Amino acid sequence: MLVDSHCHLDFETFAPELDQVIARAASAGVGHMVTISTRVRQHDRILAIAERFANVTCSVGTHPHNAHEELDVTADELIRIAQHPKVVAIGEAGLDYHYTFETHDAQEEGFRAHIAAARETKLPLVIHSRDADADMETILRDETGKGTFPFILHCFTGGEKLAQAAVELGGVVSFSGIVTFRNSAELREIAKKLPRDRILVETDAPFLAPIPFRGKRNEPAYVAHTAAVLAETRGVSADELARQTTENFLRVFNKVPRDAVLA
């Protein structure tokens, strides 16, 4: 049984066939999906999907691309929304300097608010980090010094130094379809070295479809292809990789009922 720990089922591309997308995921052995929030002010539509499907839960948070638009979102508001039984994570939040460096200050302010919410709720913080390794490590070390909090570096594309820092600080690293790309040898080498209890798999659907679907719309069923490459990279069977990443998911996303994933 696999888990897609990060997808975006509220995106319009899924709307015409969401039932079929969920069904295909189940047929591919995906027992659970977490649909991830990118705007707190649009959280109702995320929650509606999580409430509609027994094998879907959700997060609450503001993507760094939108951080400057939701600086009024406080840690207290995130904590309040996270009390809903279907909300199992905070985020995604973090730093993205690839497209939006000019909103650096807003991203950091929002990120720290999300960290405070994760620390208080003990729910995992889903972290987006792109082209920001140094600042990300600095903030994670600074905030961990104020009190630990669970976190996931999602869709990891950073360097080995950041991955090792995440492990040192108690976090986990999640790999998307990018790890299957031909030019991702360095990323696969990082994935190979990480402790077995610190890795997750995800799709980030509808983005970043793995080989052999690269260039097409991604969907949760395709997490099986990412898991297969990750298993080969780490020298374990596909079944072992699925078992380990699902156990890791249940440990980190501790609000998700175990029987809801392994039924």
C-alpha positions in Angstrom: 0.0 0.0 0.0 1.3 3.4 -1.0 0.4 6.9 0.1 0.5 10.1 -2.0 1.6 12.5 0.8 1.2 15.6 -1.4 -1.2 16.4 -4.2 -3.6 19.2 -5.2 -6.9 17.7 -5.9 -8.7 21.0 -5.8 -7.0 22.2 -9.0 -9.5 22.8 -11.8 -7.8 20.2 -14.0 -9.2 17.4 -11.8 -12.7 18.8 -11.5 -14.4 17.0 -14.4 -13.2 13.5 -13.3 -12.2 13.7 -9.7 -14.1 10.5 -8.8 -12.2 8.6 -11.5 -8.9 10.1 -10.4 -9.5 8.8 -6.9 -10.6 5.4 -8.2 -7.5 5.1 -10.4 -5.4 5.8 -7.3 -7.0 3.1 -5.3 -6.6 0.6 -8.2 -2.9 1.5 -8.3 -2.5 0.6 -4.6 -2.6 4.1 -3.3 -4.4 3.8 0.1 -4.4 7.5 1.0 -3.9 11.0 -0.4 -3.3 14.3 1.3 -4.6 17.2 -0.7 -2.5 20.3 0.1 -3.6 23.8 0.7 -2.0 26.7 -1.1 -4.3 29.5 0.1 -6.0 29.6 3.5 -8.7 31.9 2.1 -9.7 29.1 -0.3 -9.6 26.3 2.3 -13.3 25.5 2.1 -12.8 23.9 -1.3 -9.9 21.8 0.0 -11.9 20.6 3.0 -14.9 19.8 0.8 -12.8 17.3 -1.1 -11.4 15.7 2.0 -14.8 15.4 3.5 -16.2 13.8 0.3 -13.6 11.0 0.1 -12.8 8.6 2.9 -9.2 8.1 1.7 -8.4 11.8 1.4 -7.3 14.2 4.1 -6.0 17.8 3.8 -3.7 20.5 5.1 -4.2 24.2 5.8 -1.6 26.8 4.7 -0.4 29.4 2.3 2.1 28.6 -0.5 5.1 31.0 -0.6 4.0 32.2 -4.0 0.9 33.6 -2.2 2.5 34.6 1.1 2.3 38.3 0.4 -1.4 38.0 -0.2 -2.2 36.3 3.1 0.0 38.0 5.7 -3.2 38.5 7.8 -3.3 34.7 8.3 -2.0 34.1 11.9 -0.7 31.1 13.7 -3.9 31.2 15.8 -6.1 31.0 12.7 -4.1 28.0 11.4 -4.4 26.3 14.7 -8.2 26.8 14.8 -8.7 25.5 11.3 -6.4 22.5 12.0 -8.8 21.3 14.8 -11.0 19.8 12.0 -10.6 16.0 12.0 -9.8 16.0 8.3 -7.0 18.6 8.6 -3.8 16.6 9.2 -1.0 19.0 8.4 0.0 22.6 8.2 1.2 24.2 4.9 2.4 24.2 2.4 4.6 27.1 3.4 8.2 28.0 2.9 10.6 29.8 0.6 10.7 30.0 -3.2 13.4 32.2 -4.7 13.1 30.7 -8.2 10.2 32.9 -9.3 9.4 35.2 -6.3 12.5 36.3 -4.5 11.1 39.8 -4.4 8.5 38.6 -1.8 11.3 37.1 0.4 10.3 39.0 3.6 6.6 38.1 3.2 7.5 34.4 2.6 9.7 34.3 5.7 7.0 36.0 7.9 4.4 33.6 6.7 6.7 30.6 7.0 7.4 31.4 10.7 3.7 31.8 11.4 3.2 28.3 10.0 6.1 26.9 12.0 4.4 28.3 15.2 1.2 26.6 14.3 3.0 23.3 13.6 4.8 23.5 16.9 1.6 24.1 18.8 -0.6 21.5 17.0 2.2 18.9 16.7 0.9 18.5 13.1 3.6 18.1 10.4 4.6 21.3 8.5 4.7 20.7 4.7 7.6 22.8 3.5 8.1 24.2 0.0 11.8 25.1 -0.6 13.1 26.0 -4.0 16.5 27.7 -4.7 16.6 28.7 -1.0 18.7 26.1 0.7 20.8 28.4 2.8 18.0 30.5 4.2 15.8 27.4 4.7 18.4 25.7 6.8 19.0 28.9 8.8 15.3 29.3 9.6 14.8 25.6 10.4 17.7 25.7 12.8 16.6 28.9 14.4 13.0 27.8 14.9 13.9 24.3 16.1 16.0 26.1 18.8 12.7 27.6 20.0 11.0 24.2 20.2 10.9 21.2 17.9 8.1 20.7 15.3 7.5 17.9 12.8 8.2 18.8 9.1 8.5 17.5 5.6 10.7 18.9 2.9 8.2 18.2 0.1 9.1 17.6 -3.6 12.8 17.8 -2.6 15.1 19.3 -5.1 17.7 20.8 -2.8 21.2 19.9 -2.0 22.6 17.1 0.2 23.5 19.7 2.9 19.8 20.7 3.3 18.6 17.1 3.2 21.1 16.1 6.0 20.1 19.2 8.1 16.5 18.1 7.8 17.3 14.7 9.1 19.4 16.1 11.9 16.5 18.4 13.0 14.0 15.5 13.0 12.4 16.1 9.6 11.6 13.9 6.6 12.3 14.3 2.9 9.7 13.6 0.3 10.4 12.8 -3.3 8.2 13.5 -6.3 8.3 12.4 -10.0 11.5 14.6 -10.4 13.5 11.7 -9.0 12.6 9.6 -12.0 13.9 12.2 -14.6 17.0 11.3 -16.5 18.9 14.4 -15.4 18.2 13.8 -11.7 21.2 11.6 -10.9 22.3 13.9 -8.1 18.9 13.9 -6.5 18.8 10.0 -6.7 22.2 9.9 -5.0 20.8 12.0 -2.1 17.7 9.8 -1.9 19.9 6.7 -1.8 21.8 8.0 1.3 18.9 9.1 3.5 17.8 6.9 6.5 15.0 4.6 5.6 12.7 6.1 8.2 13.1 9.7 6.8 11.7 9.3 3.3 8.3 9.8 1.7 6.8 9.7 -1.8 4.4 12.1 -3.4 3.1 13.3 -6.8 2.6 17.0 -6.3 -0.2 16.3 -8.8 -1.2 17.8 -11.2 2.5 18.8 -11.6 5.7 16.8 -12.3 4.4 13.6 -13.7 7.1 10.8 -13.4 8.5 8.9 -16.3 6.8 7.5 -18.4 4.1 10.2 -18.1 6.5 13.2 -18.0 4.9 16.2 -19.7 1.3 15.0 -19.0 -1.0 15.8 -16.2 0.1 14.1 -13.0 -2.3 12.2 -10.7 -2.0 10.3 -7.4 -2.0 6.9 -9.1 1.4 7.7 -10.6 3.1 7.8 -7.2 3.7 4.1 -7.9 6.1 5.0 -10.6 8.0 7.3 -8.4 8.1 4.7 -5.7 9.5 2.1 -8.1 12.4 4.3 -9.1 13.1 5.2 -5.5 13.1 1.5 -4.6 15.5 0.7 -7.4 17.7 3.6 -6.3 17.8 2.4 -2.7 18.3 -1.2 -3.7 15.1 -2.5 -2.1 12.0 -4.2 -3.4 9.0 -2.1 -4.4 7.0 -3.8 -1.7 9.6 -2.9 0.9 9.7 0.7 -0.3 5.9 1.0 -0.1 5.8 -0.5 3.4 8.5 1.7 4.7 7.2 5.0 3.2 3.7 4.2 4.4 5.0 3.5 7.9 6.9 6.8 7.8 3.8 8.6 6.6 1.7 7.2 9.5 4.4 8.2 12.0 4.7 11.8 10.7 1.0 12.4 9.8 0.0 11.0 13.2 -3.5 12.4 13.0 -4.4 10.1 10.0 -6.0 7.0 11.5 -3.9 3.9 10.7 -6.9 1.9 9.7 -7.9 4.6 7.2 -4.7 3.9 5.3 -4.2 0.2 5.7 -7.8 -1.0 5.4 
